[in-house]
């Protein structure tokens, strides 16, 4: 028995009863009102220290379709969290951001990213120190590299930070998704997440560095 795409969605949301009639659930009504996904979703990869926090920050932006915590920039295939945090693999904790460029531009993502990190710290981020917690933007082409380098120049020309920007601009490499329990950690384990973020001093440091511009949402964000 073959089903159309609409029927498959209906089955997922409701129940197929005898005679082919559907018993609809509340999920079915909600699914019918969801907007279709954009056909022009693009991705960008940012390393901003703890990927729990980077993921949570980017999920606040209108136009961001999804975020995935993972590892990139290293020499070991399919690394584990233990391998990466122990050191020696060369990987960064990073987040792959899927976004709709009709709603939020790459330039806006980059501008926002820098205001969610301490780009002057060469040793890690906030309370997390070590190679895997360093900051970097992984670019796909010369155009993206130009955007990031222009942002860095603008920040340094402004002279508001206490030290030079040390965030690296690196060519994209294979992105390895992290273990399932790391995904959406701020949602699945909110109490532990909030305790970690507060005790690590992330937001306090961001406010010291950036003031009102810390984690500034672009104009297109909701």
Phi and psi in degrees as GROMACS dihedral restraints (atoms count N, CA, C in turn):
[ dihedral_restraints ]
;  ai    aj    ak    al  type     phi  dphi    fc
    3     4     5     6     1  -102.5    20    10
    4     5     6     7     1   142.2    20    10
    6     7     8     9     1  -117.6    20    10
    7     8     9    10     1   148.3    20    10
    9    10    11    12     1   -75.1    20    10
   10    11    12    13     1   167.2    20    10
   12    13    14    15     1   -60.3    20    10
   13    14    15    16     1   -38.5    20    10
   15    16    17    18     1   -63.2    20    10
   16    17    18    19     1   -40.6    20    10
   18    19    20    21     1   -65.9    20    10
   19    20    21    22     1   -38.5    20    10
   21    22    23    24     1   -62.7    20    10
   22    23    24    25     1   -42.8    20    10
   24    25    26    27     1   -61.0    20    10
   25    26    27    28     1   -40.6    20    10
   27    28    29    30     1   -63.6    20    10
   28    29    30    31     1   -41.7    20    10
   30    31    32    33     1   -63.1    20    10
   31    32    33    34     1   -41.1    20    10
   33    34    35    36     1   -64.0    20    10
   34    35    36    37     1   -32.4    20    10
   36    37    38    39     1   -93.2    20    10
   37    38    39    40     1   -26.4    20    10
   39    40    41    42     1  -128.2    20    10
   40    41    42    43     1  -147.6    20    10
   42    43    44    45     1  -134.6    20    10
   43    44    45    46     1   134.5    20    10
   45    46    47    48     1   -85.7    20    10
   46    47    48    49     1   114.3    20    10
   48    49    50    51     1   -94.9    20    10
   49    50    51    52     1   175.8    20    10
   51    52    53    54     1   -59.3    20    10
   52    53    54    55     1   141.8    20    10
   54    55    56    57     1    80.8    20    10
   55    56    57    58     1     4.9    20    10
   57    58    59    60     1    86.1    20    10
   58    59    60    61     1     6.5    20    10
   60    61    62    63     1   -82.0    20    10
   61    62    63    64     1   150.3    20    10
   63    64    65    66     1  -103.9    20    10
   64    65    66    67     1   135.8    20    10
   66    67    68    69     1   -99.0    20    10
   67    68    69    70     1   106.7    20    10
   69    70    71    72     1   -82.7    20    10
   70    71    72    73     1   143.3    20    10
   72    73    74    75     1  -105.7    20    10
   73    74    75    76     1   175.7    20    10
   75    76    77    78     1   -62.1    20    10
   76    77    78    79     1   -32.2    20    10
   78    79    80    81     1   -62.2    20    10
   79    80    81    82     1   -35.5    20    10
   81    82    83    84     1   -63.7    20    10
   82    83    84    85     1   -44.2    20    10
   84    85    86    87     1   -63.7    20    10
   85    86    87    88     1   -39.3    20    10
   87    88    89    90     1   -65.3    20    10
   88    89    90    91     1   -41.9    20    10
   90    91    92    93     1   -62.1    20    10
   91    92    93    94     1   -33.5    20    10
   93    94    95    96     1   -70.6    20    10
   94    95    96    97     1   -18.5    20    10
   96    97    98    99     1   -99.5    20    10
   97    98    99   100     1    -5.6    20    10
   99   100   101   102     1   -70.9    20    10
  100   101   102   103     1   138.7    20    10
  102   103   104   105     1   -69.8    20    10
  103   104   105   106     1   150.2    20    10
  105   106   107   108     1   -66.6    20    10
  106   107   108   109     1   147.5    20    10
  108   109   110   111     1   -66.1    20    10
  109   110   111   112     1   148.8    20    10
  111   112   113   114     1   -67.4    20    10
  112   113   114   115     1   145.0    20    10
  114   115   116   117     1   -86.2    20    10
  115   116   117   118     1    -0.1    20    10
  117   118   119   120     1  -124.6    20    10
  118   119   120   121     1    43.3    20    10
  120   121   122   123     1   -75.2    20    10
  121   122   123   124     1   132.4    20    10
  123   124   125   126     1  -119.2    20    10
  124   125   126   127     1   167.3    20    10
  126   127   128   129     1  -125.4    20    10
  127   128   129   130     1   153.5    20    10
  129   130   131   132     1  -144.6    20    10
  130   131   132   133     1   148.8    20    10
  132   133   134   135     1  -121.4    20    10
  133   134   135   136     1   126.0    20    10
  135   136   137   138     1  -128.5    20    10
  136   137   138   139     1   134.0    20    10
  138   139   140   141     1  -106.8    20    10
  139   140   141   142     1   118.1    20    10
  141   142   143   144     1  -133.1    20    10
  142   143   144   145     1    36.8    20    10
  144   145   146   147     1    85.6    20    10
  145   146   147   148     1  -141.5    20    10
  147   148   149   150     1   -53.0    20    10
  148   149   150   151     1   120.1    20    10
  150   151   152   153     1   -71.5    20    10
  151   152   153   154     1   -19.3    20    10
  153   154   155   156     1   -57.8    20    10
  154   155   156   157     1   -44.9    20    10
  156   157   158   159     1   -74.0    20    10
  157   158   159   160     1   -42.0    20    10
  159   160   161   162     1   -61.6    20    10
  160   161   162   163     1   -41.8    20    10
  162   163   164   165     1   -62.5    20    10
  163   164   165   166     1   -46.8    20    10
  165   166   167   168     1   -60.5    20    10
  166   167   168   169     1   -40.6    20    10
  168   169   170   171     1   -65.9    20    10
  169   170   171   172     1   -45.3    20    10
  171   172   173   174     1   -70.5    20    10
  172   173   174   175     1   -27.6    20    10
  174   175   176   177     1   -66.4    20    10
  175   176   177   178     1   -12.1    20    10
  177   178   179   180     1   -79.0    20    10
  178   179   180   181     1   -14.1    20    10
  180   181   182   183     1   -86.5    20    10
  181   182   183   184     1   129.0    20    10
  183   184   185   186     1   -65.3    20    10
  184   185   186   187     1   134.1    20    10
  186   187   188   189     1   102.7    20    10
  187   188   189   190     1   -17.2    20    10
  189   190   191   192     1   -81.4    20    10
  190   191   192   193     1   122.0    20    10
  192   193   194   195     1   -85.7    20    10
  193   194   195   196     1   -41.8    20    10
  195   196   197   198     1  -161.9    20    10
  196   197   198   199     1   161.4    20    10
  198   199   200   201     1  -135.3    20    10
  199   200   201   202     1   144.8    20    10
  201   202   203   204     1  -132.8    20    10
  202   203   204   205     1   126.2    20    10
  204   205   206   207     1   -80.0    20    10
  205   206   207   208     1   142.2    20    10
  207   208   209   210     1  -171.3    20    10
  208   209   210   211     1  -161.4    20    10
  210   211   212   213     1  -131.0    20    10
  211   212   213   214     1   142.6    20    10
  213   214   215   216     1  -156.4    20    10
  214   215   216   217     1   164.7    20    10
  216   217   218   219     1    88.0    20    10
  217   218   219   220     1     6.5    20    10
  219   220   221   222     1  -110.4    20    10
  220   221   222   223     1  -168.3    20    10
  222   223   224   225     1  -115.7    20    10
  223   224   225   226     1    -0.8    20    10
  225   226   227   228     1  -108.0    20    10
  226   227   228   229     1   131.9    20    10
  228   229   230   231     1   -74.7    20    10
  229   230   231   232     1   140.5    20    10
  231   232   233   234     1    46.6    20    10
  232   233   234   235     1    57.4    20    10
  234   235   236   237     1   -70.9    20    10
  235   236   237   238     1   157.2    20    10
  237   238   239   240     1   -99.8    20    10
  238   239   240   241     1   164.3    20    10
  240   241   242   243     1   -59.4    20    10
  241   242   243   244     1   -41.1    20    10
  243   244   245   246     1   -63.1    20    10
  244   245   246   247     1   -42.6    20    10
  246   247   248   249     1   -62.5    20    10
  247   248   249   250     1   -45.2    20    10
  249   250   251   252     1   -67.4    20    10
  250   251   252   253     1   -45.7    20    10
  252   253   254   255     1   -72.8    20    10
  253   254   255   256     1   -25.3    20    10
  255   256   257   258     1   -69.6    20    10
  256   257   258   259     1   -28.6    20    10
  258   259   260   261     1    98.7    20    10
  259   260   261   262     1   163.2    20    10
  261   262   263   264     1    99.3    20    10
  262   263   264   265     1   -12.7    20    10
  264   265   266   267     1   -91.7    20    10
  265   266   267   268     1   -18.8    20    10
  267   268   269   270     1    83.1    20    10
  268   269   270   271     1     0.2    20    10
  270   271   272   273     1   -78.7    20    10
  271   272   273   274     1   151.8    20    10
  273   274   275   276     1  -104.3    20    10
  274   275   276   277     1   145.7    20    10
  276   277   278   279     1   -71.5    20    10
  277   278   279   280     1   127.0    20    10
  279   280   281   282     1  -143.6    20    10
  280   281   282   283     1   169.3    20    10
  282   283   284   285     1  -130.3    20    10
  283   284   285   286     1   129.7    20    10
  285   286   287   288     1   -90.9    20    10
  286   287   288   289     1   117.4    20    10
  288   289   290   291     1  -103.3    20    10
  289   290   291   292     1   119.6    20    10
  291   292   293   294     1   -96.8    20    10
  292   293   294   295     1   130.2    20    10
  294   295   296   297     1  -143.4    20    10
  295   296   297   298     1   158.6    20    10
  297   298   299   300     1   -99.5    20    10
  298   299   300   301     1   108.6    20    10
  300   301   302   303     1   -65.4    20    10
  301   302   303   304     1   -12.5    20    10
  303   304   305   306     1   -75.6    20    10
  304   305   306   307     1   -16.5    20    10
  306   307   308   309     1  -112.6    20    10
  307   308   309   310     1   -31.2    20    10
  309   310   311   312     1  -146.8    20    10
  310   311   312   313     1   132.3    20    10
  312   313   314   315     1   -87.9    20    10
  313   314   315   316     1   162.8    20    10
  315   316   317   318     1   -61.7    20    10
  316   317   318   319     1   -38.9    20    10
  318   319   320   321     1   -59.2    20    10
  319   320   321   322     1   -40.8    20    10
  321   322   323   324     1   -67.7    20    10
  322   323   324   325     1   -38.4    20    10
  324   325   326   327     1   -60.8    20    10
  325   326   327   328     1   -45.0    20    10
  327   328   329   330     1   -65.1    20    10
  328   329   330   331     1   -45.2    20    10
  330   331   332   333     1   -60.2    20    10
  331   332   333   334     1   -43.9    20    10
  333   334   335   336     1   -65.7    20    10
  334   335   336   337     1   -43.7    20    10
  336   337   338   339     1   -54.5    20    10
  337   338   339   340     1   -47.3    20    10
  339   340   341   342     1   -62.9    20    10
  340   341   342   343     1   -28.0    20    10
  342   343   344   345     1   -88.1    20    10
  343   344   345   346     1     5.8    20    10
  345   346   347   348     1  -107.7    20    10
  346   347   348   349     1     4.5    20    10
  348   349   350   351     1  -133.9    20    10
  349   350   351   352     1   170.3    20    10
  351   352   353   354     1  -103.3    20    10
  352   353   354   355     1    95.4    20    10
  354   355   356   357     1   -75.6    20    10
  355   356   357   358     1     2.4    20    10
  357   358   359   360     1   -98.7    20    10
  358   359   360   361     1    -2.3    20    10
  360   361   362   363     1   -96.1    20    10
  361   362   363   364     1   113.3    20    10
  363   364   365   366     1   -82.9    20    10
  364   365   366   367     1    -8.8    20    10
  366   367   368   369     1  -105.3    20    10
  367   368   369   370     1    -5.4    20    10
  369   370   371   372     1   150.5    20    10
  370   371   372   373     1  -151.6    20    10
  372   373   374   375     1  -138.8    20    10
  373   374   375   376     1   121.9    20    10
  375   376   377   378     1    59.1    20    10
  376   377   378   379     1  -121.3    20    10
  378   379   380   381     1   -83.8    20    10
  379   380   381   382     1    -8.3    20    10
  381   382   383   384     1   -96.7    20    10
  382   383   384   385     1   117.3    20    10
  384   385   386   387     1  -117.8    20    10
  385   386   387   388     1   147.9    20    10
  387   388   389   390     1   133.8    20    10
  388   389   390   391     1   161.7    20    10
  390   391   392   393     1   -58.3    20    10
  391   392   393   394     1   -36.3    20    10
  393   394   395   396     1   -71.9    20    10
  394   395   396   397     1   -14.4    20    10
  396   397   398   399     1  -101.7    20    10
  397   398   399   400     1     6.2    20    10
  399   400   401   402     1   -71.0    20    10
  400   401   402   403     1   163.4    20    10
  402   403   404   405     1   -99.8    20    10
  403   404   405   406     1   145.8    20    10
  405   406   407   408     1  -165.7    20    10
  406   407   408   409     1   151.0    20    10
  408   409   410   411     1  -111.8    20    10
  409   410   411   412     1   127.0    20    10
  411   412   413   414     1   -99.3    20    10
  412   413   414   415     1   114.7    20    10
  414   415   416   417     1  -103.1    20    10
  415   416   417   418     1   149.1    20    10
  417   418   419   420     1   -91.4    20    10
  418   419   420   421     1   -24.7    20    10
  420   421   422   423     1  -158.4    20    10
  421   422   423   424     1  -179.2    20    10
  423   424   425   426     1   -65.5    20    10
  424   425   426   427     1   -31.9    20    10
  426   427   428   429     1   -65.4    20    10
  427   428   429   430     1   -45.9    20    10
  429   430   431   432     1   -64.3    20    10
  430   431   432   433     1   -40.3    20    10
  432   433   434   435     1   -59.3    20    10
  433   434   435   436     1   -41.4    20    10
  435   436   437   438     1   -63.1    20    10
  436   437   438   439     1   -38.0    20    10
  438   439   440   441     1   -63.6    20    10
  439   440   441   442     1   -46.8    20    10
  441   442   443   444     1   -67.5    20    10
  442   443   444   445     1   -43.2    20    10
  444   445   446   447     1   -65.5    20    10
  445   446   447   448     1   -35.4    20    10
  447   448   449   450     1   -66.2    20    10
  448   449   450   451     1   -37.7    20    10
  450   451   452   453     1   -64.4    20    10
  451   452   453   454     1   -43.7    20    10
  453   454   455   456     1   -61.8    20    10
  454   455   456   457     1   -43.6    20    10
  456   457   458   459     1   -62.0    20    10
  457   458   459   460     1   -41.6    20    10
  459   460   461   462     1   -62.8    20    10
  460   461   462   463     1   -41.7    20    10
  462   463   464   465     1   -63.7    20    10
  463   464   465   466     1   -46.4    20    10
  465   466   467   468     1   -68.5    20    10
  466   467   468   469     1   -36.6    20    10
  468   469   470   471     1   -65.1    20    10
  469   470   471   472     1   -30.0    20    10
  471   472   473   474     1   -69.0    20    10
  472   473   474   475     1   -27.5    20    10
  474   475   476   477     1    67.3    20    10
  475   476   477   478     1    25.1    20    10
  477   478   479   480     1   -91.5    20    10
  478   479   480   481     1   -17.8    20    10
  480   481   482   483     1   -88.7    20    10
  481   482   483   484     1   152.8    20    10
  483   484   485   486     1   -78.1    20    10
  484   485   486   487     1    -8.3    20    10
  486   487   488   489     1  -154.6    20    10
  487   488   489   490     1   166.7    20    10
  489   490   491   492     1   -65.0    20    10
  490   491   492   493     1   155.1    20    10
  492   493   494   495     1   -73.5    20    10
  493   494   495   496     1   127.6    20    10
  495   496   497   498     1  -114.4    20    10
  496   497   498   499     1     2.6    20    10
  498   499   500   501     1   -59.8    20    10
  499   500   501   502     1   130.9    20    10
  501   502   503   504     1   -88.3    20    10
  502   503   504   505     1   153.5    20    10
  504   505   506   507     1  -114.4    20    10
  505   506   507   508     1   110.9    20    10
  507   508   509   510     1  -123.4    20    10
  508   509   510   511     1   151.5    20    10
  510   511   512   513     1   -67.6    20    10
  511   512   513   514     1   143.6    20    10
  513   514   515   516     1   -59.9    20    10
  514   515   516   517     1   141.3    20    10
  516   517   518   519     1  -127.2    20    10
  517   518   519   520     1  -179.7    20    10
  519   520   521   522     1   -57.1    20    10
  520   521   522   523     1   131.8    20    10
  522   523   524   525     1  -102.3    20    10
  523   524   525   526     1   123.4    20    10
  525   526   527   528     1  -107.0    20    10
  526   527   528   529     1   114.6    20    10
  528   529   530   531     1   -57.9    20    10
  529   530   531   532     1   141.0    20    10
  531   532   533   534     1   -76.1    20    10
  532   533   534   535     1   172.9    20    10
  534   535   536   537     1   -57.9    20    10
  535   536   537   538     1   153.3    20    10
  537   538   539   540     1   -55.4    20    10
  538   539   540   541     1   -37.2    20    10
  540   541   542   543     1   -69.7    20    10
  541   542   543   544     1   -13.5    20    10
  543   544   545   546     1   -83.7    20    10
  544   545   546   547     1   -21.0    20    10
  546   547   548   549     1   -73.2    20    10
  547   548   549   550     1   131.9    20    10
  549   550   551   552     1    53.2    20    10
  550   551   552   553     1    38.8    20    10
  552   553   554   555     1   -59.7    20    10
  553   554   555   556     1   -35.7    20    10
  555   556   557   558     1   -66.5    20    10
  556   557   558   559     1   -20.7    20    10
  558   559   560   561     1   -93.4    20    10
  559   560   561   562     1   -41.6    20    10
  561   562   563   564     1   -77.9    20    10
  562   563   564   565     1   -27.2    20    10
  564   565   566   567     1  -134.0    20    10
  565   566   567   568     1    64.7    20    10
  567   568   569   570     1   -65.1    20    10
  568   569   570   571     1   -37.0    20    10
  570   571   572   573     1   -66.9    20    10
  571   572   573   574     1   -48.6    20    10
  573   574   575   576     1   -63.5    20    10
  574   575   576   577     1   -38.8    20    10
  576   577   578   579     1   -62.8    20    10
  577   578   579   580     1   -49.5    20    10
  579   580   581   582     1   -62.0    20    10
  580   581   582   583     1   -39.9    20    10
  582   583   584   585     1   -61.9    20    10
  583   584   585   586     1   -45.7    20    10
  585   586   587   588     1   -61.1    20    10
  586   587   588   589     1   -49.1    20    10
  588   589   590   591     1   -62.7    20    10
  589   590   591   592     1   -43.2    20    10
  591   592   593   594     1   -67.4    20    10
  592   593   594   595     1   -45.5    20    10
  594   595   596   597     1   -69.8    20    10
  595   596   597   598     1   -24.9    20    10
  597   598   599   600     1   -77.5    20    10
  598   599   600   601     1   -14.9    20    10
  600   601   602   603     1    76.7    20    10
  601   602   603   604     1    20.5    20    10
  603   604   605   606     1   -61.7    20    10
  604   605   606   607     1   -55.2    20    10
  606   607   608   609     1   -68.0    20    10
  607   608   609   610     1   -35.3    20    10
  609   610   611   612     1   -63.5    20    10
  610   611   612   613     1   -42.8    20    10
  612   613   614   615     1   -66.2    20    10
  613   614   615   616     1   -39.8    20    10
  615   616   617   618     1   -61.9    20    10
  616   617   618   619     1   -40.6    20    10
  618   619   620   621     1   -65.6    20    10
  619   620   621   622     1   -38.9    20    10
  621   622   623   624     1   -62.8    20    10
  622   623   624   625     1   -41.1    20    10
  624   625   626   627     1   -75.0    20    10
  625   626   627   628     1   -47.3    20    10
  627   628   629   630     1  -109.3    20    10
  628   629   630   631     1   -14.6    20    10
  630   631   632   633     1    61.8    20    10
  631   632   633   634     1  -133.6    20    10
  633   634   635   636     1   -66.5    20    10
  634   635   636   637     1   -16.5    20    10
  636   637   638   639     1   -84.8    20    10
  637   638   639   640     1    -5.6    20    10
  639   640   641   642     1   -59.7    20    10
  640   641   642   643     1   129.3    20    10
  642   643   644   645     1    51.3    20    10
  643   644   645   646     1    38.5    20    10
  645   646   647   648     1   -67.8    20    10
  646   647   648   649     1   126.0    20    10
  648   649   650   651     1   -78.2    20    10
  649   650   651   652     1   137.6    20    10
  651   652   653   654     1   -64.3    20    10
  652   653   654   655     1   162.0    20    10
  654   655   656   657     1   -59.1    20    10
  655   656   657   658     1   -27.5    20    10
  657   658   659   660     1   -80.5    20    10
  658   659   660   661     1    -8.6    20    10
  660   661   662   663     1   -80.6    20    10
  661   662   663   664     1   152.1    20    10
